[in-house]
Amino acid sequence: MTAPTFSEEDDRKIDERGALGADLVYEVIRREGAEELARPLQSLAFSGFAAGLAISVSVVAEAIIAKRLPDAEWAGLIADFGYCFGFLIVIVGRLQLFTEHAVTAVLPVTYAPTASNFMRLFRLWSIVLAANVVGAIIAGGFLVGSGALGDEGVAAVLDIGRHMTGDPFFVTFVKGVGAGFLIAALVWMLPSAGASQIGLIVLVTWLIAAAGFAHVVAGTAEIAALVFAGEVTTWSVFSGFWLPALLGNMLGGAGLFTLLAYCQVRKEI
């Protein structure tokens, strides 16, 4: 199947990342997704590993802010701004984050749902997710075991992780749907954001933290810290947080948002 045809003026708008219509936003993200699907395995793995490490900055920043705030009802909302830092590094640095690919890599498949494209999507998802998780686990172990944050810092990191435990499977799944939907919405809005991209990333990721939604990669860094501290078991983390968060992220991003985004432009492309 051939790619959608756009005029020279449309291509200029796409290249300039100006105010775009929905069909042009779709084409921007579809082109980026096609490039990602074609990237070498090694490039995806190293970029995904770097993203897993970098996302732990969200945990560090949130913990640092939290331990300096008074014990007040509003303190959590301020500390949640720390959650944005890791996402800023990952997204602005164009590292490979699994939840971003819930839109970016899926759109080329929705346009041309061939067996080859599905295989390339599965390849990208598996490599990036595995690399993200390995990076986040190593980062979680470093936060607890290195002594770099001090006792108070480690206590703050563990407290953040505890907020991700204890929910039933379905509740964590629903929280994962919320996080996946918001990350997908963020990816969809970025091509039209221009100079406002950083502000947009901050607002959307802050909302994920403030709402208590479950992001599978950022949450892995938080939960890994609890595992290394001996507070929870690997199996309880997998069955109680990681699996429902992953399924929720995929449904919210690749399922709900991407399907709706594609349907709105399907007749135009």
C-alpha positions as CSV (number, residue, x, y, z in Angstrom):
1,M,0.0,0.0,0.0
2,T,1.4,3.4,-0.9
3,A,1.8,6.2,1.6
4,P,-0.8,9.0,1.7
5,T,-0.2,11.8,-0.9
6,F,0.3,15.3,0.3
7,S,0.9,18.5,-1.6
8,E,4.2,20.4,-1.3
9,E,2.5,22.9,1.0
10,D,1.4,20.1,3.2
11,D,4.9,18.7,3.3
12,R,6.3,22.1,4.2
13,K,3.8,22.3,7.1
14,I,4.8,18.8,8.3
15,D,8.5,19.7,8.2
16,E,8.0,23.0,10.0
17,R,5.8,21.3,12.7
18,G,3.3,24.2,12.4
19,A,-0.4,24.2,13.3
20,L,-1.5,21.0,11.6
21,G,-4.8,19.4,10.8
22,A,-5.6,15.9,12.1
23,D,-4.6,14.3,8.8
24,L,-1.2,16.0,8.9
25,V,-0.6,15.1,12.5
26,Y,-1.4,11.5,11.6
27,E,1.2,11.7,8.7
28,V,3.9,13.2,10.9
29,I,3.5,10.4,13.5
30,R,3.1,7.7,10.8
31,R,6.4,8.7,9.2
32,E,8.2,8.7,12.5
33,G,6.7,5.4,13.4
34,A,7.8,3.9,10.0
35,E,11.4,5.1,10.7
36,E,11.3,3.5,14.2
37,L,10.0,0.2,12.9
38,A,13.0,0.1,10.5
39,R,15.7,0.9,13.1
40,P,18.3,-1.8,13.8
41,L,17.9,-4.0,16.8
42,Q,21.0,-2.7,18.6
43,S,19.9,0.9,18.2
44,L,16.5,0.1,19.7
45,A,18.0,-1.8,22.6
46,F,20.5,0.8,23.7
47,S,18.0,3.6,23.3
48,G,15.4,1.7,25.3
49,F,17.9,0.9,28.0
50,A,18.9,4.5,28.2
51,A,15.2,5.5,28.5
52,G,14.8,3.0,31.4
53,L,17.7,4.5,33.3
54,A,16.6,8.1,32.5
55,I,13.0,7.6,33.6
56,S,14.3,6.9,37.1
57,V,15.1,10.6,37.3
58,S,11.4,11.1,37.8
59,V,11.6,9.1,41.0
60,V,14.7,10.9,42.2
61,A,13.2,14.4,41.5
62,E,9.9,13.5,43.1
63,A,11.7,12.1,46.2
64,I,14.0,15.1,46.5
65,I,11.1,17.6,46.3
66,A,8.9,15.5,48.7
67,K,11.4,15.3,51.5
68,R,11.8,19.1,51.5
69,L,8.1,19.9,51.7
70,P,6.1,20.2,54.9
71,D,3.5,17.5,55.9
72,A,0.5,19.2,54.2
73,E,-2.3,18.1,51.9
74,W,-1.0,20.2,49.0
75,A,2.6,18.9,49.3
76,G,2.0,15.9,47.1
77,L,0.8,18.0,44.2
78,I,4.0,20.0,44.3
79,A,6.2,16.9,44.6
80,D,4.4,15.3,41.6
81,F,6.1,17.9,39.4
82,G,9.3,15.9,40.0
83,Y,7.7,13.1,38.0
84,C,8.0,15.2,34.8
85,F,11.8,15.3,34.8
86,G,12.5,11.8,33.6
87,F,9.9,12.1,30.8
88,L,11.4,15.4,29.7
89,I,14.8,13.6,29.3
90,V,13.3,10.7,27.5
91,I,10.9,12.6,25.1
92,V,13.1,15.6,24.3
93,G,16.1,13.3,24.0
94,R,14.2,11.1,21.7
95,L,14.9,7.9,23.6
96,Q,12.8,4.8,23.1
97,L,10.0,4.5,25.6
98,F,7.5,1.7,25.3
99,T,4.4,3.7,26.0
100,E,5.2,6.3,23.3
101,H,5.2,3.6,20.7
102,A,1.6,2.7,21.6
103,V,0.8,5.5,19.1
104,T,4.0,6.1,17.0
105,A,4.7,2.6,15.9
106,V,1.1,1.5,15.7
107,L,-0.1,4.1,13.2
108,P,1.9,2.6,10.3
109,V,0.3,-0.7,11.1
110,T,-3.2,0.7,11.1
111,Y,-2.6,2.2,7.7
112,A,-1.0,-0.9,6.2
113,P,-2.0,-3.9,8.4
114,T,0.2,-6.5,6.8
115,A,1.9,-9.5,8.4
116,S,5.3,-7.9,7.9
117,N,4.2,-4.7,9.7
118,F,2.8,-6.6,12.6
119,M,6.0,-8.6,12.9
120,R,8.0,-5.4,12.9
121,L,5.7,-3.9,15.5
122,F,6.1,-7.0,17.7
123,R,9.9,-6.8,17.3
124,L,10.0,-3.2,18.3
125,W,7.7,-3.5,21.3
126,S,9.5,-6.5,22.7
127,I,13.0,-5.0,22.3
128,V,12.0,-1.6,23.7
129,L,9.9,-2.9,26.6
130,A,12.6,-5.4,27.7
131,A,15.3,-2.7,27.4
132,N,13.2,-0.2,29.3
133,V,12.5,-2.7,32.1
134,V,16.1,-3.7,32.5
135,G,17.2,-0.1,32.7
136,A,14.5,0.8,35.2
137,I,15.4,-2.2,37.4
138,I,19.1,-1.3,37.5
139,A,18.2,2.3,38.3
140,G,15.9,1.2,41.1
141,G,18.6,-1.0,42.6
142,F,21.1,1.9,42.3
143,L,18.8,4.3,44.1
144,V,18.4,2.0,47.1
145,G,21.9,0.4,47.3
146,S,24.3,3.2,46.2
147,G,23.8,5.5,49.2
148,A,23.8,8.4,46.8
149,L,20.5,9.8,48.1
150,G,21.2,9.2,51.8
151,D,18.8,7.6,54.2
152,E,16.1,10.3,53.9
153,G,16.3,10.2,50.1
154,V,15.9,6.4,50.0
155,A,13.0,6.6,52.5
156,A,11.3,9.1,50.2
157,V,11.9,6.8,47.1
158,L,10.4,3.8,49.0
159,D,7.4,5.9,50.0
160,I,6.7,6.8,46.4
161,G,6.9,3.1,45.5
162,R,4.5,2.1,48.2
163,H,1.8,4.2,46.6
164,M,2.0,1.8,43.6
165,T,1.3,-1.3,45.6
166,G,-1.7,-2.8,47.4
167,D,-4.3,-2.1,44.7
168,P,-6.3,-5.0,43.2
169,F,-5.4,-6.1,39.7
170,F,-8.4,-4.4,38.0
171,V,-7.7,-1.1,39.8
172,T,-4.1,-1.0,38.7
173,F,-5.3,-2.0,35.2
174,V,-7.6,1.0,35.1
175,K,-4.9,3.3,36.3
176,G,-2.7,1.9,33.5
177,V,-5.4,2.7,31.0
178,G,-5.4,6.3,32.2
179,A,-1.6,6.6,31.9
180,G,-1.5,4.9,28.5
181,F,-4.3,7.2,27.1
182,L,-2.5,10.4,28.4
183,I,0.9,9.4,27.0
184,A,-0.7,8.6,23.6
185,A,-2.6,12.0,23.7
186,L,0.8,13.7,24.5
187,V,2.4,12.0,21.5
188,W,-0.5,13.1,19.3
189,M,-0.3,16.7,20.5
190,L,3.5,17.2,20.3
191,P,3.8,17.7,16.5
192,S,1.5,20.8,16.8
193,A,3.0,22.1,20.1
194,G,5.9,23.9,18.6
195,A,7.8,25.9,21.3
196,S,5.2,24.7,23.9
197,Q,6.4,21.1,23.8
198,I,8.2,21.2,27.2
199,G,5.2,22.8,28.9
200,L,2.9,20.2,27.4
201,I,5.1,17.3,28.5
202,V,5.2,18.8,32.1
203,L,1.5,19.2,32.3
204,V,0.5,15.8,31.0
205,T,3.1,13.8,33.0
206,W,2.3,15.8,36.1
207,L,-1.4,14.9,35.7
208,I,-0.4,11.2,35.4
209,A,1.5,11.5,38.7
210,A,-1.2,13.6,40.5
211,A,-4.0,11.2,39.4
212,G,-2.0,8.2,40.7
213,F,-2.1,6.5,37.3
214,A,0.2,3.5,36.6
215,H,3.0,3.9,34.0
216,V,4.6,0.5,33.5
217,V,8.2,1.8,33.0
218,A,8.4,4.6,35.5
219,G,6.5,2.4,37.9
220,T,9.1,-0.4,37.4
221,A,11.9,1.9,38.7
222,E,9.7,2.8,41.8
223,I,8.7,-0.9,42.5
224,A,12.2,-2.2,41.8
225,A,13.5,0.0,44.7
226,L,11.0,-1.8,47.0
227,V,12.1,-5.2,45.8
228,F,15.8,-4.4,46.4
229,A,14.8,-3.0,49.9
230,G,13.2,-6.4,50.6
231,E,9.7,-4.9,51.2
232,V,7.9,-6.8,48.4
233,T,8.6,-10.0,46.3
234,T,9.3,-10.1,42.6
235,W,6.1,-12.2,42.0
236,S,3.9,-9.8,43.9
237,V,5.3,-6.9,41.9
238,F,4.8,-8.8,38.6
239,S,1.2,-9.9,39.3
240,G,0.0,-7.0,41.3
241,F,1.5,-4.1,39.4
242,W,3.6,-4.8,36.4
243,L,1.3,-7.0,34.4
244,P,-2.0,-5.0,35.0
245,A,-0.1,-1.7,34.4
246,L,1.3,-3.1,31.1
247,L,-2.0,-4.3,29.9
248,G,-3.7,-1.0,30.9
249,N,-1.0,1.1,29.2
250,M,-1.5,-0.9,26.0
251,L,-5.2,-0.7,26.0
252,G,-5.3,3.0,26.8
253,G,-2.6,3.9,24.3
254,A,-2.5,1.4,21.4
255,G,-6.2,0.5,21.9
256,L,-8.4,3.4,22.8
257,F,-6.5,6.5,21.8
258,T,-4.8,5.2,18.7
259,L,-7.9,3.6,17.4
260,L,-9.9,6.8,17.9
261,A,-7.1,8.9,16.3
262,Y,-7.0,6.7,13.3
263,C,-10.8,6.6,12.9
264,Q,-11.1,10.4,12.8
265,V,-8.7,10.6,9.8
266,R,-9.3,7.3,8.0
267,K,-11.5,8.7,5.3
268,E,-9.2,11.7,4.7
269,I,-6.0,9.7,4.2
